[in-house]
Amino acid sequence: MSITLYSLCGADRGRPFSPHCWKVVMALRHKGLDYVEEPLAFTAIPTIEGGATKIVPLLRDGDRLVADSFAIADYLDQTYADRPTLFGGEAGRAAARFVESFSQSVVHPAITKIAVMDIHDMLDDVDQSYFRESRRQRLGRDISEFVPGRQAEIEAFPAKLQPLRVMLGHQPFIGGALPLFADYIVFGALQWLRITTGSVHLPGDDPVQSWFERLLDLYEGAARKVA
C-alpha cells in the first residue's frame, strides 16, 4: 500500500514547517516506511480528501485516513508492529503523552511568540490574510503586536527547555539509548523554529542543541536538508 502524508508549507513547498507534521515525518522514517509527502498551504487543506480535515498532518495509508500526529504514531506502531517501535511499550506511550503536554503547553507558546511574523512572511497573500485573522482569534491580538517582545522571548527560550537539558545529562535521547516518538515530539517543535526563523536560538554548547543536531543527522540527514 502507498502512504501519503499531507503536511503544511508556505509559498515554498520545499520548506514544510508544521511541528506536528515533522513528528510524523520522523516517525515514518523511524519505521523505515516509504511515503510521499504532499505539502499544502493553509487554505488548501480543506480541499483534500473530500474535505476530510481542516488541519494537518493527515495520513493516507491505502484506504485508511488517520489525522492527528499522536494518533498517526499509534496507528503506525500497531499496523507496522514488526518494525522499530515508536513507544517501546505502553509505559513509553504514556510518557510520550507527558512530553507532548510539556511541548504544547510550554515550548509551543514560546515558539509562537518568536516565529509568528516569520511564519506570516513565508506565506502567499491569501494565506497571509487567513493566518493573520485566525491567529488574531486564537491569540487575542494582531500578530504584529508580538514583534516588540520577540527578542525578550528569544532570550527567555533556553530556560523553557531546562527539564530536557537536565535529562540529557543522563541519556542521549528522551527515549534512552535510542530516540522514540517522545524525541520526535520536541524535535518537531524545534524544527518548526529552525525552518521558520533560521535558528533554534540555543548556544552551540547547549546539550539540547547537541541532541537536536543528533536528530537532524538521523535518516541520512533528511530533516537537515530542509533549509
trRosetta pair geometry for C-beta under 8 A, 3 or more apart (Angstrom, degrees):
i j d omega theta_ij theta_ji phi_ij phi_ji
1 61 5.9 69 124 172 131 69
1 62 3.4 -48 -148 -63 136 104
2 35 7.9 119 178 -127 65 51
2 36 7.0 5 176 4 108 112
2 62 7.2 126 44 -73 54 53
3 28 7.1 173 126 -134 148 127
3 33 6.0 30 17 151 159 120
3 34 6.8 146 37 96 108 56
3 35 3.9 -57 96 -109 109 91
3 36 7.1 161 91 21 58 67
3 59 6.8 -18 -165 -168 95 96
3 60 7.0 163 -153 88 45 58
3 61 5.0 -3 -108 -105 85 76
4 35 6.7 161 -93 -169 19 87
4 36 5.1 -24 -110 68 73 94
4 37 7.8 147 -163 -98 59 21
4 38 5.9 14 -175 -6 106 116
4 59 7.3 157 83 -157 53 48
4 60 4.4 6 53 54 100 104
5 21 7.1 124 161 -156 115 94
5 24 5.9 167 -140 122 132 127
5 25 6.9 153 128 -81 167 69
5 28 6.8 -98 -50 -39 141 154
5 35 5.4 47 -12 156 104 135
5 36 7.3 -179 25 87 71 44
5 37 4.9 -25 70 -109 102 69
5 38 7.0 173 85 24 47 71
5 57 6.1 -27 -166 -155 93 113
5 58 7.7 150 -158 78 47 46
5 59 5.6 -16 -104 -105 70 76
6 38 5.1 -29 -105 73 63 102
6 40 5.9 4 -171 -5 95 125
6 45 7.4 121 155 -129 127 81
6 48 5.8 141 -119 123 153 167
6 49 7.7 -108 -32 -14 152 120
6 53 7.9 154 82 60 143 133
6 56 5.0 -122 115 -119 90 123
6 57 6.5 146 76 -156 66 57
6 58 4.3 -1 50 57 119 93
6 59 7.6 -145 21 -71 77 31
6 60 7.6 63 -19 -7 99 96
7 16 4.4 32 122 -157 131 142
7 18 5.9 -158 -170 34 85 119
7 21 3.7 101 -134 -159 100 149
7 24 7.8 -160 -89 64 104 121
7 25 7.4 21 -86 -55 146 109
7 37 5.6 -8 7 -167 124 104
7 38 7.0 150 22 75 72 47
7 39 5.0 -37 78 -102 93 66
7 40 7.0 155 77 18 39 76
7 56 5.5 163 -128 144 26 142
7 57 5.9 -11 -96 -104 68 86
8 16 6.0 115 72 -155 47 84
8 17 6.5 -71 99 56 95 66
8 18 3.8 86 39 -37 121 119
8 21 5.8 -172 17 -15 85 145
8 39 6.6 -12 100 -153 9 80
8 40 6.4 -46 -107 66 44 71
8 41 7.9 69 -155 -130 66 16
8 42 7.1 37 -145 -75 106 62
8 45 7.5 -14 -97 -72 87 124
8 56 5.2 175 -46 62 89 126
9 12 6.6 -116 175 87 114 51
9 13 5.0 96 110 -123 167 45
9 14 7.7 96 -142 30 141 23
9 15 6.1 119 -144 76 98 59
9 16 4.7 -67 -75 -93 90 61
9 17 6.8 109 -116 5 48 81
9 39 3.6 49 -20 166 125 125
9 40 6.7 132 27 51 85 19
9 41 6.5 -57 76 -74 72 53
10 15 6.6 -20 35 81 96 108
10 17 7.1 18 -18 8 96 127
10 41 7.0 59 -143 -113 25 83
10 119 7.3 -168 -75 -166 125 59
10 122 3.3 -127 -65 136 173 95
10 123 4.6 -107 -143 -80 96 50
10 124 7.2 160 176 -15 70 65
10 127 7.1 -175 -141 98 66 149
11 41 7.8 39 -79 -96 40 116
11 122 6.4 -156 17 164 85 56
11 123 6.2 130 -33 -162 85 19
11 124 4.8 124 -90 -57 93 76
11 127 8.0 -165 -59 43 73 133
12 15 4.6 40 97 18 113 108
12 122 7.1 -79 24 -168 96 93
13 16 7.6 10 -174 -56 49 81
13 39 4.7 156 -157 73 77 124
14 39 7.9 -153 -53 26 16 157
14 226 7.2 -179 153 -131 72 79
14 227 7.7 34 123 21 108 99
15 122 7.2 -112 97 -159 132 130
15 195 5.7 158 -174 -173 97 116
15 226 5.9 127 -123 -172 58 100
15 227 6.5 -61 -95 60 109 79
16 21 6.0 -88 159 108 121 144
16 22 7.7 165 116 -67 100 81
16 25 8.0 142 93 -55 134 142
16 37 6.8 -98 -20 162 159 134
16 39 4.3 -136 -80 -105 106 122
16 195 7.9 -33 90 179 37 167
16 226 7.1 -75 46 -133 70 147
17 22 7.9 -22 -173 -42 26 116
17 119 7.2 -166 105 -117 150 93
17 122 7.2 44 -5 117 153 168
17 191 7.8 -167 -150 129 57 82
17 192 5.6 93 170 -133 81 65
17 195 4.4 -156 -114 97 96 134
17 196 5.5 92 -163 -58 145 92
18 21 3.9 76 76 10 112 108
18 22 6.6 -175 91 -12 59 82
18 56 6.3 166 14 92 173 100
18 57 7.1 174 100 -50 140 80
18 188 7.9 -15 126 -176 59 109
18 192 6.8 -16 -179 -102 16 109
19 22 5.7 -55 -149 34 33 112
19 23 6.9 44 150 -26 63 96
19 108 7.0 -138 43 -104 162 101
19 111 7.9 98 -55 89 141 160
19 188 3.9 103 -175 141 71 95
19 189 4.7 35 -139 -85 140 45
19 191 6.8 143 -114 64 67 87
19 192 3.9 -46 -65 -39 90 137
20 23 5.7 -40 -159 20 37 116
20 24 7.2 29 148 -12 61 102
20 56 7.3 159 89 115 113 61
20 57 5.7 -147 124 -5 95 94
20 68 7.9 -75 -174 -155 131 41
20 69 4.3 -142 -169 -37 86 133
20 188 6.4 91 -70 164 19 148
21 24 5.7 -57 -157 37 41 109
21 25 6.4 47 146 -24 71 101
21 56 5.8 19 -75 130 114 105
21 57 4.5 139 -102 -68 70 103
21 69 7.4 -124 -69 -88 26 113
21 188 7.6 152 60 -147 43 120
22 25 5.3 -43 -142 32 40 117
22 26 6.4 36 159 -15 66 103
22 184 7.4 -163 126 -177 76 89
22 187 6.9 -131 133 115 117 86
22 188 3.8 158 80 -126 105 82
22 191 4.7 178 -161 77 165 141
22 192 6.7 -141 7 -50 141 80
22 223 7.2 73 -154 -125 108 117
23 26 6.2 -65 -158 40 26 105
23 27 6.2 26 148 -21 65 111
23 57 7.8 -131 61 -2 90 141
23 69 4.4 61 76 -172 134 136
23 73 7.1 -62 147 -54 109 121
23 181 7.2 54 -172 -163 100 85
23 184 4.7 111 -140 136 65 104
23 185 5.7 31 -112 -94 123 47
23 187 7.6 135 -94 70 62 90
23 188 4.2 -39 -51 -53 77 147
24 27 5.3 -52 -142 37 36 115
24 28 6.2 39 157 -21 67 102
24 57 4.7 142 3 -166 153 178
24 59 6.7 -152 -163 -65 142 117
24 69 5.4 -125 -48 -130 96 84
24 72 5.2 -1 -112 104 115 150
24 73 7.3 -129 -102 -58 69 79
25 28 6.0 -56 -151 34 27 109
25 29 6.6 19 154 -11 62 108
25 37 7.1 14 -102 -91 104 135
25 222 7.6 -151 160 119 114 126
25 223 7.2 127 114 -87 130 94
26 29 5.8 -57 -147 42 34 108
26 30 6.1 43 151 -27 66 105
26 183 7.9 -119 145 99 148 90
26 184 4.0 -173 86 -125 137 122
26 187 6.3 67 -47 89 166 139
26 188 7.3 -127 8 -64 127 90
26 215 7.4 -9 -126 -174 140 108
26 218 7.4 59 -141 88 97 137
26 219 7.7 -166 -132 2 64 145
26 223 7.0 5 -80 -62 97 131
27 30 5.4 -48 -145 32 31 117
27 31 6.5 25 155 -12 63 106
27 72 7.0 131 81 116 153 102
27 73 5.1 -117 -127 -104 155 87
27 76 5.8 134 151 51 116 162
27 86 5.6 19 -139 -115 99 136
27 181 6.0 28 -98 -109 107 95
27 184 5.9 173 -53 100 78 173
28 31 5.8 -60 -151 41 30 107
28 33 4.9 -90 -165 62 79 107
28 35 5.1 -42 -172 2 149 143
28 76 7.1 -126 -88 -117 58 151
29 32 7.2 40 -175 -76 36 33
29 33 7.8 -102 -74 42 23 69
29 218 7.1 123 120 130 133 106
29 219 4.1 -1 173 -107 138 157
29 222 6.3 -162 -98 38 154 150
30 84 5.9 -112 161 87 81 120
30 86 6.1 102 104 -97 143 84
30 179 7.3 -114 -106 97 123 103
30 181 7.7 -139 45 -73 168 68
30 184 7.4 -93 -32 -52 138 140
30 219 7.9 -81 -60 -60 47 126
31 76 5.6 -111 -56 173 156 121
31 80 5.3 69 -164 101 128 147
31 83 4.6 71 -159 120 75 143
31 84 6.4 -150 -105 55 42 81
31 86 7.2 -30 -61 -56 97 103
32 83 5.7 -149 40 -150 103 128
32 84 7.2 98 -8 14 104 103
33 76 7.4 -116 -11 -143 151 115
33 80 6.6 -98 -70 -82 122 169
33 83 7.4 33 -51 -164 90 179
38 48 7.8 141 113 -122 138 146
40 44 4.4 -136 -171 87 102 115
40 45 5.3 130 115 -75 138 67
40 48 6.7 -90 -86 -34 159 136
40 56 6.7 140 47 -35 114 148
41 44 4.6 87 56 4 81 109
41 45 7.7 -127 90 -28 45 78
41 123 7.1 108 -146 -145 103 89
41 124 6.3 -26 -126 23 148 115
41 126 7.9 67 146 81 144 101
41 127 5.0 -112 -178 -72 113 142
42 45 6.3 -44 -168 -3 32 113
42 123 7.2 -8 4 -130 115 131
42 127 4.8 128 36 -142 107 105
42 130 5.3 -174 105 100 133 137
42 131 6.2 161 -6 -66 166 89
42 134 7.9 -152 -179 18 145 153
43 46 7.6 -45 -173 23 43 98
43 126 5.7 -56 9 127 160 111
43 127 5.5 -134 -5 -88 104 79
43 130 5.4 178 -66 -29 102 161
44 47 5.5 -63 -168 33 57 117
44 48 7.1 57 145 -35 81 99
45 48 6.4 -56 -161 15 39 110
45 53 6.7 -69 165 102 102 86
45 54 6.2 85 113 -167 118 34
45 55 6.6 33 162 -97 153 16
45 56 5.9 -129 -125 -29 124 99
46 51 5.7 13 179 -127 75 77
46 53 7.6 -132 -105 95 50 44
46 54 5.4 8 -84 -110 92 69
47 51 7.2 -15 -115 -77 20 67
48 51 7.9 134 64 -68 39 25
48 52 7.0 -60 103 33 75 96
48 53 7.4 -22 73 49 100 89
48 58 7.1 161 101 66 131 148
49 52 3.9 -34 108 6 115 125
49 53 7.1 31 64 12 124 89
49 58 6.7 -134 13 143 149 148
49 60 6.9 -174 -93 -69 131 124
49 65 6.2 120 -171 -113 151 142
52 58 6.6 119 96 -151 118 147
52 65 5.7 -74 -177 170 157 159
52 67 7.5 -172 137 -54 102 124
53 56 6.9 112 115 -74 136 54
53 58 4.9 -172 25 -78 153 134
53 67 5.2 160 -98 -103 137 138
55 58 7.9 139 98 -46 51 97
55 67 7.3 96 78 -167 85 120
57 67 7.2 168 97 -146 58 54
57 68 7.6 -88 65 34 82 2
57 69 5.6 86 33 -80 119 77
57 72 6.2 -35 100 -24 126 158
58 65 6.5 -9 -178 -167 101 96
58 66 7.4 159 -160 80 54 43
58 67 5.1 -20 -108 -98 78 81
59 64 7.9 -1 110 111 90 92
59 65 7.1 152 82 -156 53 45
59 66 4.6 -15 61 61 104 93
59 67 7.6 -174 21 -77 72 33
59 72 4.9 116 -5 -126 139 119
59 75 7.2 180 76 75 142 145
60 64 7.0 154 -155 83 49 53
60 65 5.5 -19 -98 -98 73 71
61 64 4.8 -14 64 63 87 106
61 66 7.1 7 9 5 108 112
61 75 7.5 177 14 144 145 128
61 79 7.1 79 129 135 161 169
64 75 7.6 174 143 -166 140 139
66 71 5.7 -157 180 123 101 103
66 72 5.0 136 119 -97 120 71
66 75 4.8 -66 -120 -19 166 166
67 71 6.6 30 85 68 46 137
67 72 7.6 -68 163 -52 8 98
68 71 4.0 64 79 16 108 114
68 72 6.5 -178 87 -16 52 84
69 72 5.6 -54 -148 34 30 113
69 73 6.5 31 154 -19 64 103
69 188 7.7 12 -154 -87 162 175
70 73 5.6 -50 -151 34 35 112
70 74 6.5 39 149 -19 64 103
70 96 7.6 154 -129 128 103 115
70 97 7.6 66 -142 -98 145 73
70 100 6.4 2 -77 -98 127 164
71 74 5.5 -50 -150 36 34 116
71 75 6.3 38 151 -22 65 105
72 75 5.5 -52 -148 36 33 114
72 76 6.3 32 154 -19 66 105
73 76 5.8 -53 -145 36 31 110
73 77 6.4 29 157 -17 64 107
73 86 5.1 -148 -170 131 100 157
73 87 7.5 111 149 -51 114 101
73 96 7.8 -122 115 149 154 156
73 181 4.9 80 -156 -128 147 148
74 77 6.0 -61 -149 37 27 108
74 78 6.3 16 158 -11 65 111
74 93 7.6 69 -98 -138 89 126
75 78 6.1 -65 -147 42 27 104
75 79 5.7 11 164 -9 68 118
76 79 6.1 -60 -130 45 24 101
76 80 5.6 -25 -177 32 65 111
76 86 6.4 70 89 -22 112 142
77 80 7.2 -66 -116 61 14 74
77 81 6.6 54 164 -94 54 67
77 85 6.1 50 -137 -147 106 68
77 86 4.8 -108 -73 31 111 106
77 87 5.9 5 -110 6 162 106
78 81 6.3 -8 -157 -59 24 101
80 83 4.5 -9 150 23 106 119
81 85 7.9 17 -148 -92 59 82
85 88 5.3 134 108 -69 132 42
85 89 7.4 27 171 -29 157 52
85 92 7.7 89 137 75 123 153
85 180 7.4 -14 112 -128 83 103
86 180 6.0 111 176 -169 43 77
86 181 4.1 50 168 -44 99 112
87 90 7.5 41 133 -86 131 18
87 92 4.1 149 167 101 68 108
87 93 4.1 15 -163 -67 147 76
87 96 6.0 -88 -121 -11 92 140
87 180 6.2 97 -110 -178 22 124
87 181 5.8 -21 -74 20 66 121
88 91 7.6 -54 104 71 91 83
88 92 3.7 102 64 -35 91 161
88 175 6.6 145 -19 -158 138 101
88 176 7.9 86 -84 12 170 127
88 180 5.6 -65 -12 -105 110 145
89 92 5.2 99 57 12 67 103
89 93 7.1 -121 109 -6 38 91
90 93 5.4 -51 -147 33 36 116
90 94 6.4 37 154 -19 67 102
91 94 5.7 -52 -150 36 33 111
91 95 6.4 33 150 -18 65 105
92 95 5.5 -52 -145 38 34 112
92 96 6.3 40 153 -24 65 102
92 175 7.2 39 -146 -132 123 85
92 180 6.0 -85 -176 170 129 163
92 181 8.0 110 148 38 105 96
92 182 7.2 -119 -175 -22 84 120
93 96 5.6 -51 -151 31 31 114
93 97 7.0 38 148 -23 61 97
94 97 5.7 -46 -159 25 37 115
94 98 7.2 36 146 -16 63 98
95 98 5.6 -50 -159 32 41 112
95 99 6.5 41 146 -18 69 103
95 182 6.1 -29 115 -80 95 145
96 99 5.4 -50 -146 37 39 113
96 100 6.2 43 152 -22 67 102
96 180 7.1 -109 -79 122 117 112
96 181 5.2 22 -129 90 146 104
96 182 4.3 -127 -105 -74 78 85
96 185 6.6 150 -164 -26 86 140
97 100 5.6 -51 -148 35 31 113
97 101 6.5 34 152 -20 63 103
98 101 5.7 -54 -151 35 33 112
98 102 6.4 34 151 -17 66 104
99 102 5.6 -53 -149 37 33 113
99 103 6.2 33 153 -20 66 107
99 174 6.4 68 -109 -178 149 151
99 182 4.3 103 22 -151 164 94
99 185 5.1 123 122 68 110 146
99 186 6.5 -85 176 -37 110 101
100 103 5.7 -54 -144 37 31 111
100 104 6.1 15 163 -7 67 112
100 182 8.0 -107 -38 -123 74 66
100 185 5.1 -107 -86 -148 71 147
101 104 6.3 -63 -139 45 25 99
101 105 5.8 4 169 -2 64 119
102 105 6.5 -71 -135 47 19 96
102 106 5.5 -26 -177 23 63 120
102 107 7.1 53 134 -9 72 103
102 163 7.0 -93 -158 68 148 148
102 186 8.0 -17 94 -82 107 106
103 106 7.1 -71 -120 53 12 82
103 107 4.7 -38 -151 39 56 126
103 108 6.2 69 147 -29 68 96
103 185 5.2 -156 -11 147 159 102
103 186 5.3 -146 -95 -90 121 66
103 188 7.9 60 178 63 150 97
103 189 5.3 -156 -166 -37 110 143
104 107 7.4 -17 -51 52 18 85
104 108 4.9 3 -137 7 44 138
105 108 7.4 45 -14 38 13 102
105 109 7.2 -5 179 -8 30 116
106 109 7.0 -75 -160 34 13 102
106 110 7.0 3 156 -10 54 114
106 160 5.4 168 158 -167 102 103
107 110 6.0 -67 -157 38 31 109
107 111 6.3 24 155 -16 70 110
107 160 6.0 142 -95 140 61 126
107 161 7.2 61 -99 -80 106 83
107 186 6.7 138 -29 -134 174 81
107 189 4.7 44 130 166 131 161
107 190 8.0 -60 -177 -54 133 73
108 111 5.7 -57 -144 39 33 108
108 112 6.2 40 157 -26 66 103
108 189 6.0 -107 -75 -124 70 118
109 112 5.5 -49 -148 30 32 117
109 113 6.8 30 156 -17 63 103
110 113 6.0 -58 -156 34 32 108
110 114 6.6 25 150 -14 65 109
110 153 6.2 167 -162 -172 75 101
110 156 7.2 -134 -139 99 120 99
110 157 5.5 139 160 -114 132 82
110 160 5.2 -100 -26 -51 164 169
111 114 5.6 -60 -149 41 37 109
111 115 5.5 -4 168 9 75 120
111 157 7.9 80 -75 -128 61 122
111 189 6.1 -166 -22 -177 154 92
111 192 6.2 69 162 99 151 115
111 193 4.9 -107 -133 -77 116 104
112 115 6.6 -73 -125 51 19 86
112 116 5.5 41 177 -62 64 102
112 139 7.4 -173 152 -93 133 126
113 116 6.7 -14 -118 -10 17 113
113 146 5.3 -155 -151 -156 65 123
113 149 6.8 -48 178 101 117 110
113 150 7.0 -175 147 -109 77 59
113 153 4.5 -158 111 -119 118 160
114 118 7.9 -10 130 9 68 125
114 150 5.9 103 -131 -154 50 83
114 153 5.0 -152 -70 112 81 125
114 154 5.7 107 -120 -73 117 76
114 157 6.8 14 -57 -73 144 135
114 193 6.7 25 87 -133 134 104
114 197 6.4 -33 139 -63 106 156
114 201 7.1 -109 -153 -10 155 158
115 118 4.7 -67 -159 48 66 117
115 119 5.6 70 142 -29 92 98
115 192 7.2 171 68 140 173 89
115 193 5.9 -138 -54 -121 138 62
115 196 4.4 63 -162 108 126 137
115 197 5.2 -107 -105 -44 93 110
116 119 5.9 -52 -151 32 30 111
116 120 6.6 34 151 -20 62 105
116 135 6.5 131 -157 -162 121 156
116 139 7.8 11 -117 -53 155 164
116 143 4.7 -147 140 -151 122 110
116 146 5.3 65 47 57 132 155
117 120 5.3 -47 -149 34 39 118
117 121 6.3 35 154 -18 67 105
117 143 5.9 155 -76 146 70 111
117 144 7.1 80 -94 -100 116 49
117 146 6.8 -164 -29 75 100 107
117 147 5.9 46 -38 -82 152 93
117 150 7.6 -60 22 -83 123 141
118 121 5.9 -59 -149 38 30 109
118 122 6.8 34 150 -26 62 105
118 196 4.5 113 113 159 121 90
118 197 4.9 -115 -61 -83 176 70
119 122 5.7 -57 -156 27 34 114
119 123 7.1 35 151 -29 63 106
119 131 6.9 -157 122 -168 103 147
119 196 5.2 -20 -71 -143 75 133
120 123 6.1 -63 -163 21 34 114
120 128 5.7 75 -169 -134 80 86
120 131 5.6 -177 -107 107 75 137
120 132 6.5 64 -125 -69 124 83
120 143 6.0 148 -48 108 142 158
122 196 6.6 -94 -26 -130 144 78
123 127 3.9 -124 -176 97 121 112
123 128 4.7 163 90 -63 117 70
123 131 5.8 166 -5 -9 168 144
124 127 5.0 79 57 19 76 105
124 128 6.9 -132 98 -15 34 89
125 128 5.5 -53 -148 28 30 115
125 129 6.8 29 156 -17 63 100
126 129 6.0 -51 -158 32 33 111
126 130 6.6 31 147 -14 64 107
127 130 5.3 -50 -144 40 41 113
127 131 5.8 43 155 -23 70 107
128 131 5.7 -55 -141 38 28 111
128 132 6.2 29 159 -21 64 106
129 132 6.1 -54 -145 34 26 109
129 133 6.5 14 161 -8 62 110
130 133 6.3 -69 -152 42 26 102
130 134 5.9 16 161 -13 67 115
131 134 6.0 -58 -136 42 26 105
131 135 6.0 18 165 -12 64 113
131 143 7.7 3 133 -31 92 153
132 135 6.3 -64 -146 42 21 104
132 136 6.4 28 153 -27 61 106
132 142 7.1 6 -170 -148 95 81
132 143 6.0 -109 -126 10 70 119
133 136 5.5 -49 -147 28 32 115
133 137 6.7 29 155 -15 63 103
134 137 5.8 -55 -155 37 34 110
134 138 6.2 24 151 -13 67 112
135 138 5.4 -57 -136 45 38 107
135 139 5.2 6 173 6 76 117
135 143 5.2 37 104 -64 141 108
136 139 6.8 -62 -121 52 17 88
136 140 7.6 -76 179 105 48 1
136 141 6.7 -92 -138 117 68 12
136 142 5.6 -1 -102 -91 104 51
136 143 7.3 -89 -65 -27 71 75
137 140 8.0 18 179 -68 16 39
139 143 7.3 88 52 -85 151 67
139 146 8.0 -40 164 -53 154 123
141 145 4.7 -55 143 47 125 149
141 146 7.9 139 94 -44 114 80
142 145 5.3 107 69 -12 75 101
143 146 5.9 -42 -171 17 54 113
144 147 5.7 -24 -171 -8 54 118
145 148 7.5 -39 -174 19 45 99
146 149 6.2 -77 -164 54 52 97
146 150 6.3 79 142 -69 80 85
146 153 7.9 -2 -177 -16 97 151
147 150 5.7 -28 -154 -21 36 118
149 152 5.1 -58 -166 45 70 116
149 153 5.9 75 136 -28 87 101
150 153 5.7 -59 -153 35 33 112
150 154 6.5 34 152 -21 67 103
151 154 5.5 -49 -150 32 36 114
151 155 6.4 35 153 -17 66 104
152 155 5.7 -54 -148 37 33 111
152 156 6.3 25 155 -13 65 111
153 156 5.8 -61 -143 43 31 106
153 157 6.4 54 152 -53 63 94
154 157 5.6 -34 -153 -4 31 121
154 201 4.9 -121 -156 -151 91 146
156 159 5.9 -58 -174 35 60 114
156 160 7.1 67 137 -32 79 99
157 160 5.7 -51 -162 19 44 116
157 161 7.5 26 153 -10 69 104
157 201 5.3 52 65 105 149 127
157 202 7.6 -105 108 -72 110 75
158 161 6.1 -68 -163 38 42 106
158 162 7.9 76 143 -58 66 75
158 201 7.4 -131 -51 123 82 84
158 202 5.6 123 -98 -118 99 78
158 203 7.2 26 -102 -1 148 88
158 206 6.6 -120 -137 -118 119 148
158 208 7.6 174 -143 41 79 139
159 162 5.7 -6 -166 -36 50 112
161 164 4.9 -48 -176 43 82 116
161 165 5.7 92 124 -31 86 99
161 202 7.6 -29 42 -99 153 127
161 208 4.9 28 145 -89 142 164
162 165 5.2 -54 -142 36 36 117
162 166 6.3 36 161 -20 69 102
163 166 6.0 -54 -150 34 30 109
163 167 6.5 28 154 -17 63 108
164 167 5.7 -58 -149 38 33 112
164 168 6.3 33 155 -22 67 107
164 174 7.3 -47 -132 -80 93 104
164 186 6.4 140 -99 -161 148 166
164 208 5.6 73 107 -101 118 109
164 211 7.4 -126 159 51 113 162
165 168 5.9 -56 -149 33 28 111
165 169 7.5 41 148 -30 56 95
165 206 7.0 -69 -113 -175 117 90
165 207 5.3 120 -144 61 73 113
165 208 5.3 -60 -81 -40 83 102
166 169 5.9 -45 -170 12 39 117
167 170 6.2 -67 -171 36 46 104
167 171 6.9 -37 159 44 80 93
167 174 6.9 39 124 -109 143 66
168 171 7.0 -91 -129 69 38 55
168 172 7.2 38 -149 -137 81 24
168 207 4.4 162 100 150 135 126
168 208 6.8 -179 1 -74 155 55
168 210 7.8 144 167 70 144 105
168 211 5.5 -98 -115 -56 143 132
169 207 6.9 -55 -62 -115 67 172
171 174 7.9 120 95 -98 118 12
171 176 5.4 -71 -171 -142 146 39
171 177 6.9 -90 -160 -64 104 43
172 177 6.7 47 39 -142 107 36
172 211 7.2 163 178 -111 60 86
172 214 6.9 -123 173 158 107 177
173 176 6.2 -13 71 54 92 28
173 177 7.0 0 33 103 107 11
173 178 6.1 -35 39 134 151 14
173 179 4.5 -129 -154 -81 148 61
173 180 7.3 130 136 7 124 70
173 183 5.2 -32 -170 -81 103 138
173 211 7.1 140 -104 -147 54 105
173 214 7.6 -122 -79 103 93 139
174 179 7.2 48 43 -135 80 68
174 180 6.8 -104 90 48 89 89
174 182 4.4 -124 118 112 132 111
174 183 4.6 178 34 -73 107 72
174 186 7.0 125 -38 18 147 128
175 178 5.8 -50 102 91 123 56
175 179 5.1 111 24 -160 130 24
175 180 3.1 137 -100 0 131 96
175 181 7.9 101 -77 26 122 43
175 182 5.8 154 -65 49 79 106
175 183 5.5 -65 -13 -24 102 112
176 180 7.7 45 18 -15 85 114
179 183 3.9 -84 -151 46 98 158
179 184 6.9 98 163 -42 120 79
179 215 6.5 101 -87 -103 156 96
179 218 7.1 -58 26 -78 146 155
180 183 5.9 117 53 5 48 96
180 184 7.7 -104 117 1 37 93
181 184 5.3 -56 -151 38 45 113
181 185 6.6 58 149 -33 70 94
182 185 5.7 -42 -155 17 34 117
182 186 7.5 17 157 -2 62 98
183 186 6.6 -67 -161 43 35 95
183 187 5.8 35 149 -21 71 117
183 211 8.0 -135 -145 172 106 111
183 215 6.4 -172 157 -96 116 130
184 187 5.1 -54 -135 45 35 119
184 188 6.0 49 160 -32 67 99
184 215 7.7 166 -94 -153 58 133
185 188 6.1 -53 -159 23 23 112
185 189 7.4 19 147 -14 56 102
186 189 5.6 -49 -158 31 42 114
186 190 6.6 31 150 -10 70 105
187 190 5.9 -63 -148 43 34 103
187 191 5.9 34 155 -21 70 109
187 212 6.7 154 -120 -125 78 72
187 215 4.8 -120 -116 148 136 162
187 223 7.8 -33 164 -153 120 170
188 191 5.7 -54 -141 38 29 111
188 192 6.4 39 154 -25 62 103
189 192 5.6 -52 -156 29 30 117
189 193 6.8 27 149 -15 63 104
190 193 5.4 -49 -150 37 40 113
190 194 6.1 44 150 -23 68 105
190 200 4.9 19 -165 -125 100 125
190 208 8.0 -174 -90 160 151 105
190 212 5.3 -92 122 -119 155 130
191 194 5.4 -49 -141 37 34 115
191 195 6.2 28 161 -16 67 107
191 223 6.0 -76 -118 -171 135 122
191 226 7.9 57 -172 71 108 131
192 195 6.4 -59 -143 38 22 103
192 196 6.2 5 165 -4 60 117
193 196 6.4 -69 -140 46 23 100
193 197 5.8 -28 -180 28 64 115
193 199 7.5 -52 141 94 95 46
193 200 5.3 90 98 -117 122 62
193 201 7.0 -86 162 12 132 102
194 197 7.2 -78 -125 55 12 77
194 198 7.1 -8 -171 -177 50 7
194 199 6.6 -75 -121 146 61 4
194 200 5.2 -20 -71 -58 91 84
195 226 6.0 -19 -104 129 118 115
195 227 7.6 96 -132 95 76 43
197 201 7.4 -7 105 -37 142 109
200 209 6.7 165 80 -109 129 81
200 212 6.1 -21 -18 157 175 173
202 206 4.4 -94 166 44 111 154
202 208 5.8 -117 -146 83 160 106
202 209 4.3 -168 104 -65 126 105
202 212 7.7 128 41 14 146 144
203 206 4.6 120 63 -35 81 100
203 209 6.6 -126 82 -15 47 147
204 209 6.1 -139 -143 122 25 159
205 209 7.4 65 60 54 10 132
205 210 7.9 7 -162 -43 33 110
206 209 4.1 92 66 0 95 106
206 210 7.0 -164 92 -6 52 81
207 210 5.4 -51 -147 36 38 114
207 211 6.3 42 152 -21 67 102
208 211 5.5 -49 -147 36 34 114
208 212 6.3 38 152 -21 64 105
209 212 5.6 -54 -149 36 30 114
209 213 6.4 33 152 -21 64 104
210 213 5.7 -52 -149 34 32 113
210 214 6.6 36 151 -22 63 101
211 214 5.7 -52 -154 30 33 113
211 215 6.7 27 151 -14 64 104
212 215 5.8 -58 -153 38 34 109
212 216 6.4 38 149 -22 67 104
213 216 5.4 -49 -146 33 35 115
213 217 6.5 36 154 -21 64 105
214 217 5.8 -58 -155 34 31 113
214 218 7.2 48 146 -40 61 92
215 218 5.6 -31 -158 1 42 118
215 223 7.0 -11 133 51 82 152
216 221 6.5 22 148 -139 72 72
216 223 5.2 -117 -130 86 59 108
216 224 4.2 84 173 -67 102 98
217 221 5.6 -25 -135 -86 42 79
217 224 6.8 33 -76 -28 42 136
218 221 7.7 130 58 -74 29 33
218 222 7.6 -48 97 28 67 90
218 223 7.3 32 59 12 86 114
219 222 4.7 -37 110 6 107 116
219 223 7.5 78 62 -11 111 86
221 224 4.2 -48 -173 41 92 121
221 225 6.1 105 127 -38 89 89
222 225 5.9 -52 -159 18 32 115
223 226 6.4 -49 -170 21 44 107
